[in-house]
Every structure is written in structure tokens, then in C-alpha cells.
Amino acid sequence: MHALERLRHVVRGPRTGVHAPPRHSRFRVHSRPRVALRQLGRRLAEAVPDERVADEVVTVIRRCLDTPYVAVEVGARDASPVLVERGARTRRMLTYLMVHRGEQVGRLLVGYDEDAPIERSERGLLAELADRAGAAVHRAGLAADLRRTTEDLKKAREHLVLTRDEERRRMRRDLHDGLAPTLAAAELTSAAAADLVGRDPRAAEQMLERLQHTLRAAIADIRTLVDELHPPALELGLLPALREHVTGIWPVLAADVEAPDSLPPLPAAVEVAAYRICQEALMNVVKHADAHHVLIRVAAADRLQLEILDDGVGLPRQRTGDSTGGVGLGSMRDRAHEVGGRFVVESMPGGGTRVSVSLPLGG
């Protein structure tokens, strides 16, 4: 039995004594099928779970109208993400806005063939159905956004775990391949010197001198590892550390820090990320920007805001944005994302480059 016939059978019972509607109407609009679709619209908006509403709307419309294409988009713009679609797109397309509380939340797209247009009465039914489903599609869109956000958060956490694991492996490698052999050699040297003290004091003295050089190298390696974990300049706070750092590059580049007198207490991870990002950004300016001046702006309210602006040549088009760039830009972006922040680098219209960073101050 045709889908329309099944629908009519449910609504009106058997077709005894009923005149067939005109054959040119694809939907064969009749008062009772119209009532049935209105009831269906109310059921979609009120009873069907939100995540199934778009699928129900698309399935019912395509079955009743026998159209080649039906889709529901979610969003307030044209060409928004497709939530559900059935069939293949056609050249002819009807578009119905789905509205919730006066705001567009999606679109209903119905494609048809040129030789079988959709009549005005049928279009009225589609508009009514789109209107009925607006609130539910809005909720479905929010649910889809939540799923995407959850997936993004999951990926960010996985990236953070991998980054930390890689950092641990690097430190383990540095300790195992660098510091451990150095200390082992120092132990052997000290033992040999102890054996020579009585028999050959001069040779023992030379060995002790070599031991001093070995221990100095080991201390330097330890300091390097410690500095990478937490820069010693930050012991006085982020602003003094930044001002001290820009003072060091004044011989090659004029640099200034524009900031309030003080900042609220910063989480250690955020403070380190902000300092390292500024260091990397200034290094990029020195190496690549051909700039005369660079300015670091710092502000804090509910988030720590950083801007690094230079008057150099700017960035190539393919390096602007949040997700592309060389190793230095990638490092800055990763440091921001690891603490839940945002990072954008862009060329300014008047020339130069702007690095914008927003880092959370919460836990």
C-alpha cells in the first residue's frame, strides 16, 4: 500500500465512498490528511526525542511527498551544517526557515524535479511542519553542539596527555643519556683520584680538576632541566619577568610592555605558558619580522589577555589564523591550548603581526 494510502487508512479508515483527489497533486491534499500532518507536527515537537525530530521530519516529508531530496540544516546562516538528509540534491529547492522564539535555528530544504513541482497547498503543509519542529530542532542543535564540544574537549585532553607523555619521555632521555653518564663518570673519576692520592698526588690532582669540570657540566644540565619546568625569572612574577626579558632584546629591537601595575594571582601553568609564548613570539619577531618595534600588552580580568604587536612585514597568508604556521607558531598554540586558552596570529591591515592569546584564570 502506498505511504499516502496507509496514512489515509489510519486517519479515515477504508476508502469506501471517498472520491479520489486530483491525480496531478503529488500529495493529494485532503482535509483529513492535513489534520494528520498537523497532528504529526505536534507529535514531533512534543513527544519525539529531540535527537530524532530532524530524522522524523525528513523521513515523513520524503515518504508523503515522494520528493527526491529532503534535509534539515541546523544554524542561523545559509549553508549551515546538515543535521539529517535523505536523497540526492536537485536543482530546484524549497527552503523553509525553522524559527524558535523569533530566531532562526535551522532550515528545511525540500528538493523537487522540474516536471513535478510542489503545489502551493503542499508548500503550506511544509511551512507548518517546519514551524512545528523549530523548537525541537533548536534543542537538537544544542545537543549536537554539546556533543561536538565534548568531542573537542576529549581530543584536547588526549593531546595534552600525549604532550605531557612526550615531555616525560624527553626528560627521561635527557636524564638517562646525559646526566646519568656524566654522574657515573664523576663517580669513577673520584674513585680513581682516591686511589692515586697516596701514590701519585699530581695525577690525583689532575683527575680532581677533570672531576670539577664534569660536575659543573652536570650542574648546568640540571639547571637547564629546572628552567624548562619553571623559568627562574618568574619567581618575581610575570610582569617583572617580561620587562626583564624585553630589556635583553633592546640592542636589536625596541620593545615595550604595556600592563597594569599588578596582576591577580595566576595559576603556575598559565604563568609559564604566558611567559613562554611571549618569549617565542619575540624570538619570531627578531628572526623573521624585520620590525623596528614590538609591544606586549597584558591585561587580566576573568582571563589573562596577551597581545604581541610588531611593525614588521607581517605573515604570509597561509600562516595566518589559529591552526597553521611553523614550529614556533605551533609551539605557542599548543602551550595556549594545553591550559584551556585560545591563540590567534594574524597580519594587521596596516602592516605587522598581531599575536593574541587568551588564557583562563580559573582552575
C-alpha positions as CSV (number, residue, x, y, z in Angstrom):
1,M,0.0,0.0,0.0
2,H,1.4,3.5,-0.9
3,A,2.5,5.6,2.0
4,L,-0.3,8.1,1.4
5,E,-2.8,5.4,1.3
6,R,-1.6,4.0,4.6
7,L,-1.7,7.4,6.1
8,R,-5.3,7.9,4.8
9,H,-6.3,4.5,6.0
10,V,-5.1,5.3,9.5
11,V,-6.8,8.7,9.6
12,R,-10.1,7.9,7.8
13,G,-10.4,4.2,7.7
14,P,-11.1,2.3,4.4
15,R,-11.7,4.4,1.3
16,T,-15.4,3.4,0.9
17,G,-17.3,6.1,-0.9
18,V,-14.4,8.5,-1.0
19,H,-13.6,10.4,-4.2
20,A,-10.0,10.3,-5.3
21,P,-8.3,13.6,-5.3
22,P,-6.9,15.1,-8.5
23,R,-4.0,13.0,-9.9
24,H,-1.8,16.0,-10.7
25,S,-1.3,16.7,-7.0
26,R,1.7,14.9,-5.7
27,F,0.5,15.0,-2.1
28,R,-3.3,14.8,-3.0
29,V,-4.1,17.3,-0.2
30,H,-7.3,16.5,1.7
31,S,-8.7,17.9,4.9
32,R,-8.1,14.8,6.9
33,P,-4.5,14.2,5.7
34,R,-3.9,17.8,6.5
35,V,-5.1,17.2,10.0
36,A,-3.0,14.1,10.2
37,L,0.1,16.1,9.3
38,R,-0.7,18.8,11.8
39,Q,-1.0,16.1,14.5
40,L,2.3,14.7,13.3
41,G,3.9,18.1,13.6
42,R,2.6,18.4,17.2
43,R,3.9,14.9,18.0
44,L,7.3,15.8,16.5
45,A,7.6,19.0,18.6
46,E,6.3,17.5,21.8
47,A,6.7,13.7,22.0
48,V,9.6,12.6,19.8
49,P,13.0,12.8,21.5
50,D,14.9,15.9,20.3
51,E,17.7,13.9,18.6
52,R,15.1,12.1,16.4
53,V,13.0,15.1,15.4
54,A,15.0,16.0,12.3
55,D,15.1,12.4,11.2
56,E,11.3,12.1,11.6
57,V,10.6,15.3,9.7
58,V,12.9,14.3,6.8
59,T,11.5,10.8,6.6
60,V,7.9,11.7,6.8
61,I,8.1,14.5,4.2
62,R,10.0,12.4,1.8
63,R,7.6,9.5,2.2
64,C,4.5,11.6,1.9
65,L,5.6,13.9,-1.0
66,D,7.8,11.3,-2.7
67,T,10.4,14.0,-3.2
68,P,14.0,13.3,-4.4
69,Y,15.7,15.2,-1.6
70,V,14.8,16.5,1.9
71,A,17.3,17.8,4.5
72,V,17.3,19.7,7.8
73,E,20.1,22.1,8.5
74,V,20.9,23.5,11.9
75,G,22.1,27.0,12.4
76,A,21.3,30.6,11.7
77,R,23.1,31.0,8.4
78,D,22.8,29.8,4.9
79,A,24.7,26.6,4.1
80,S,24.7,25.6,7.8
81,P,25.8,22.1,8.8
82,V,23.4,19.4,7.6
83,L,21.8,17.6,10.6
84,V,19.9,15.0,8.6
85,E,19.3,14.5,4.8
86,R,17.8,11.9,2.5
87,G,18.2,11.5,-1.2
88,A,20.2,13.4,-3.8
89,R,20.2,17.2,-4.1
90,T,18.2,18.7,-7.0
91,R,18.4,21.9,-9.0
92,R,15.0,23.0,-7.7
93,M,14.9,23.5,-3.9
94,L,12.3,24.9,-1.5
95,T,13.7,26.5,1.7
96,Y,11.7,26.9,4.9
97,L,13.1,28.6,7.9
98,M,12.9,26.9,11.3
99,V,12.4,29.5,14.0
100,H,12.5,29.4,17.8
101,R,11.5,32.4,19.8
102,G,11.9,34.7,16.9
103,E,15.4,33.5,15.9
104,Q,16.3,31.2,13.0
105,V,17.6,27.9,14.3
106,G,17.7,25.9,11.1
107,R,16.3,25.3,7.6
108,L,14.1,22.7,6.0
109,L,15.2,22.0,2.4
110,V,12.9,20.2,0.0
111,G,14.1,19.3,-3.5
112,Y,11.8,18.5,-6.4
113,D,12.0,17.7,-10.1
114,E,11.1,20.4,-12.7
115,D,8.5,18.2,-14.2
116,A,6.8,17.6,-10.8
117,P,6.6,20.9,-8.9
118,I,5.2,21.1,-5.4
119,E,1.9,22.9,-5.3
120,R,1.0,25.8,-3.1
121,S,-1.2,23.8,-0.7
122,E,1.6,21.3,-0.2
123,R,4.0,24.1,0.5
124,G,1.7,25.4,3.2
125,L,1.9,22.0,4.9
126,L,5.7,22.0,4.7
127,A,5.8,25.5,6.2
128,E,3.5,24.4,9.0
129,L,5.6,21.3,9.7
130,A,8.8,23.3,9.7
131,D,7.3,25.8,12.2
132,R,6.1,23.0,14.5
133,A,9.6,21.4,14.6
134,G,11.5,24.6,15.2
135,A,11.8,24.3,19.0
136,A,12.8,20.6,18.9
137,V,15.4,21.2,16.1
138,H,16.8,24.1,18.2
139,R,17.2,21.7,21.1
140,A,18.7,19.0,18.8
141,G,21.2,21.6,17.5
142,L,22.2,22.4,21.1
143,A,22.7,18.8,21.8
144,A,24.8,18.4,18.6
145,D,26.9,21.4,19.7
146,L,27.4,19.8,23.1
147,R,28.5,16.6,21.5
148,R,31.0,18.4,19.3
149,T,32.3,20.4,22.3
150,T,32.6,17.2,24.3
151,E,34.5,15.6,21.4
152,D,36.8,18.6,21.1
153,L,37.4,18.5,24.8
154,K,38.2,14.8,24.6
155,K,40.7,15.4,21.8
156,A,42.3,18.3,23.6
157,R,42.7,16.1,26.7
158,E,44.2,13.3,24.6
159,H,46.6,15.8,23.0
160,L,47.5,17.1,26.5
161,V,48.2,13.6,27.7
162,L,50.3,12.8,24.7
163,T,52.2,16.1,25.0
164,R,52.9,15.5,28.7
165,D,53.9,11.9,28.0
166,E,56.3,13.1,25.3
167,E,57.7,15.7,27.7
168,R,58.3,13.0,30.3
169,R,60.0,10.8,27.7
170,R,62.2,13.7,26.6
171,M,63.2,14.4,30.2
172,R,63.8,10.7,30.9
173,R,66.0,10.6,27.8
174,D,67.9,13.7,28.9
175,L,68.5,12.3,32.3
176,H,69.3,8.8,31.1
177,D,71.6,9.8,28.2
178,G,73.0,13.0,29.5
179,L,73.1,13.5,33.2
180,A,73.3,9.8,34.3
181,P,76.5,9.0,32.3
182,T,78.0,12.3,33.5
183,L,77.5,11.5,37.1
184,A,78.7,7.9,36.6
185,A,81.9,9.2,35.0
186,A,82.3,11.6,38.0
187,E,82.0,8.7,40.4
188,L,84.7,6.7,38.5
189,T,87.0,9.7,38.4
190,S,86.6,10.4,42.1
191,A,87.4,6.7,42.9
192,A,90.5,6.8,40.6
193,A,91.7,10.0,42.3
194,A,91.3,8.5,45.7
195,D,93.5,5.6,44.7
196,L,96.2,8.0,43.4
197,V,96.3,10.4,46.3
198,G,99.0,8.4,48.1
199,R,100.9,7.1,45.1
200,D,100.8,10.0,42.6
201,P,99.4,13.2,44.1
202,R,99.9,15.1,40.9
203,A,97.9,12.7,38.8
204,A,95.2,12.7,41.5
205,E,95.1,16.5,41.4
206,Q,94.6,16.4,37.6
207,M,91.8,13.9,38.0
208,L,90.1,16.1,40.6
209,E,90.3,19.1,38.2
210,R,88.6,17.0,35.5
211,L,86.0,16.0,38.1
212,Q,85.3,19.6,38.8
213,H,84.6,20.3,35.1
214,T,82.4,17.2,34.9
215,L,80.3,18.3,37.9
216,R,80.0,21.8,36.5
217,A,78.6,20.4,33.3
218,A,76.2,18.2,35.3
219,I,75.0,21.2,37.3
220,A,74.4,23.2,34.1
221,D,72.3,20.3,32.7
222,I,70.3,20.2,35.9
223,R,69.7,23.9,35.8
224,T,68.6,23.7,32.1
225,L,66.0,21.0,33.1
226,V,64.8,23.0,36.0
227,D,64.5,26.2,33.9
228,E,62.4,24.4,31.3
229,L,60.0,23.3,34.1
230,H,59.7,26.7,35.6
231,P,61.7,29.7,34.4
232,P,63.6,31.3,37.3
233,A,62.6,34.8,36.0
234,L,59.0,34.0,37.1
235,E,60.0,33.9,40.7
236,L,59.3,37.7,40.8
237,G,56.0,37.4,38.8
238,L,55.0,37.5,35.1
239,L,55.3,41.3,34.6
240,P,58.8,41.7,36.1
241,A,59.9,38.6,34.1
242,L,58.5,40.1,30.8
243,R,60.1,43.5,31.5
244,E,63.4,41.9,32.2
245,H,63.2,39.8,29.0
246,V,62.4,42.7,26.7
247,T,65.3,44.7,28.2
248,G,67.6,42.0,27.0
249,I,66.5,42.4,23.3
250,W,66.7,46.2,23.2
251,P,70.1,46.2,21.5
252,V,68.5,44.5,18.4
253,L,64.8,45.6,18.7
254,A,62.9,48.3,20.6
255,A,60.4,46.5,22.8
256,D,57.9,47.7,25.5
257,V,55.5,46.1,27.9
258,E,52.1,47.8,28.4
259,A,50.4,46.4,31.5
260,P,48.6,47.3,34.8
261,D,50.6,47.9,37.9
262,S,49.8,44.3,39.1
263,L,48.0,41.2,38.1
264,P,45.7,38.9,40.1
265,P,47.3,35.6,41.3
266,L,48.0,33.4,38.2
267,P,48.0,29.6,38.1
268,A,51.5,28.4,37.7
269,A,50.8,26.6,34.4
270,V,49.1,29.8,33.0
271,E,52.0,31.9,34.1
272,V,54.6,29.6,32.5
273,A,52.5,29.4,29.3
274,A,52.2,33.2,29.0
275,Y,55.9,33.7,29.6
276,R,57.0,31.0,27.1
277,I,54.5,32.3,24.5
278,C,55.9,35.8,24.8
279,Q,59.4,34.5,24.6
280,E,58.7,32.6,21.4
281,A,56.7,35.5,19.9
282,L,59.6,37.9,20.5
283,M,62.0,35.4,19.0
284,N,59.9,35.2,15.9
285,V,59.8,39.0,15.6
286,V,63.6,39.2,15.9
287,K,64.2,36.4,13.4
288,H,61.5,37.0,10.8
289,A,59.6,40.2,11.1
290,D,62.2,42.8,10.0
291,A,60.5,45.0,12.6
292,H,61.6,48.2,14.4
293,H,59.3,48.0,17.4
294,V,57.3,45.4,19.3
295,L,54.7,45.9,22.0
296,I,53.5,43.4,24.6
297,R,50.1,44.2,26.1
298,V,48.9,42.4,29.2
299,A,45.5,42.6,30.8
300,A,43.6,40.4,33.2
301,A,40.0,40.2,34.4
302,D,38.3,36.8,34.2
303,R,41.1,35.7,31.8
304,L,44.7,36.7,31.1
305,Q,44.9,38.5,27.8
306,L,48.1,38.9,25.9
307,E,48.9,40.8,22.7
308,I,52.2,40.9,20.9
309,L,52.2,43.5,18.1
310,D,55.1,44.4,15.8
311,D,55.5,46.8,12.9
312,G,57.3,44.3,10.6
313,V,56.4,42.7,7.3
314,G,53.5,40.6,8.6
315,L,52.8,36.9,7.9
316,P,52.2,35.1,4.6
317,R,48.5,34.4,4.0
318,Q,48.9,30.7,4.6
319,R,50.4,31.3,8.0
320,T,47.6,33.4,9.5
321,G,44.9,32.0,11.7
322,D,44.8,29.6,14.6
323,S,45.7,26.2,13.1
324,T,48.6,26.8,10.7
325,G,52.2,28.1,10.8
326,G,55.7,26.9,11.5
327,V,57.2,25.2,14.6
328,G,57.3,28.4,16.6
329,L,53.6,29.2,16.0
330,G,52.7,25.6,16.7
331,S,54.5,25.7,20.0
332,M,52.8,28.8,21.1
333,R,49.4,27.5,20.0
334,D,50.0,24.2,21.9
335,R,51.0,26.0,25.1
336,A,47.8,28.1,25.0
337,H,45.6,25.1,24.3
338,E,47.2,22.9,27.0
339,V,45.9,25.3,29.7
340,G,42.5,25.7,28.0
341,G,43.3,29.0,26.2
342,R,42.9,30.5,22.8
343,F,45.6,31.5,20.3
344,V,45.3,33.6,17.1
345,V,48.1,35.1,14.9
346,E,47.3,37.4,12.1
347,S,48.7,40.1,9.8
348,M,47.4,43.6,10.6
349,P,45.9,45.7,7.8
350,G,48.5,48.5,8.2
351,G,51.4,46.1,8.4
352,G,53.0,44.0,11.1
353,T,51.7,41.0,13.0
354,R,49.4,40.5,16.0
355,V,49.6,37.5,18.3
356,S,46.5,37.3,20.5
357,V,46.3,34.9,23.5
358,S,43.5,34.4,26.0
359,L,44.3,32.2,29.0
360,P,41.8,31.1,31.7
361,L,42.5,32.2,35.3
362,G,40.2,29.6,36.8
363,G,41.2,26.1,37.9
